[in-house]
């Protein structure tokens, strides 16, 4: 799959054209974008997005619930065919979610990936 390259929520340009991203970089970018979109944030697609409230940013976040929610986003990507190992770390003070996983991709290869949101 090929997507427009995004950096800090802006489309990247190169030589006057939109920069493109493909392969593992495109997969990482899609997962990051899905995790960064708050559920209900897009008025046209109210059901799209990650359920940050109240599941993650609530008073008592259960790690197993967070892990299950994030895993659903990762396995929902068309390039991910299976998860081999998976780790989620959420820093409540900095409000940063870091996901590290090893997966089997659509091309049959296995690889590691880190995604931050």
Secondary structure by P-SEA (a helix, b strand, c coil): cccccccccbbbbcccbbbbbccaaaaaaaaaaaaaccccccccccccccccccccccccccaaaaaaaaaaaaaaccccccccbbbbbbcccccbbbbbbcccccccccbbbbbcc
